[in-house]
Amino acid sequence: DTMRKIALITLMAFAAPAFAADLTADTMLGKTMDEVKTTLTDMGYEVRKAEMEDGNIEVYFVKDGKMGEVYVNPETGAITKLDVKN
């Protein structure tokens, strides 16, 4: 039983980084505002505001005390601009 608990804790430790992933230019966030917000939330980001701007989905977020914004192309789901402030 103790071994099972250790195995489970180890498994959870390996799974955790996927949820606490950092955004990169290659991160696919989604093609709709709701998809983008859900993906960011699942990654551990707190979504503060989302809107359409210049044809892109613009989302303001907070993570680990840092604020940032990301622009996503709704046709591809790809990040076009990422700006994180310290």
N, C-alpha and C positions, 0 to 999 in steps of 0.2 A: 504493500500500500504506500509506503514511504517512497519507494522507487517510482511508483506511478505519479506521485505528486511532483517529484523532482523532474521527471520527464515532461510533465505538463507545464511546469514553470519554465523549463528550458525551451520548449516549443513556443510558448507565449513570448519569450524574450526574442526569439528569432522572427516571429511574426510582427512584432511591434514596429520595427523600422518602416515597414510598408505603409503603415497608417500615419507615421510621423515624417513622411517623405518631404523633402524640400522641393520647391518648384524649380524647374529648369526650363530652358527654352524648348526642350523636347517633350515636356509634360503635356499630354492631351487632356484638356479639362472638360470638353463637351461643346456641343453646337447650339445649345440654348442657355439662356440665363439660369434656369433652374438646374440644368445639368452642371454648369460651371460652379454654382453655389454649393450643390450637393458634393461634388468632387472635392472642393476646397475644404468643406466642413469635415468630410471623411478623412482628409489628410491632416486634420488638426488645426485648421485655420478658422478664425472667427470672422465670418463675413459681416461687414458693417453696412455696406451699401453696394447696390448693383444697378447699372443703367446702360443704355445703349449710347455710344458716342462715336461719331464718325464711322458708323457701320460696324463698329466692334462692340463686343460685350466688355464693359469696364466694371471691375469689381475691386472695392476697397476692402482690405482685410487686416487683421491683427494676429500675430503669432509670437509667443515668447516676448511680449512687450514691444515688439517691432511692428510698425504700421507699414503697409505697402499697398500697391495697386497693380493689377494685372489687366492687360487687354487681350481679348481672345477673338480670333477670326471665327464668326459663326458658320462660315462655309466649310472650314477645315477642322475646327475644334482646337487649333494650335495657338499657342501664345505668340502674340506679335510684339508685346512690350511688357517688361516686368521691372518694377521699381520698388525696392524695399528700402525704407528709411531706418536708420539706426536710432 
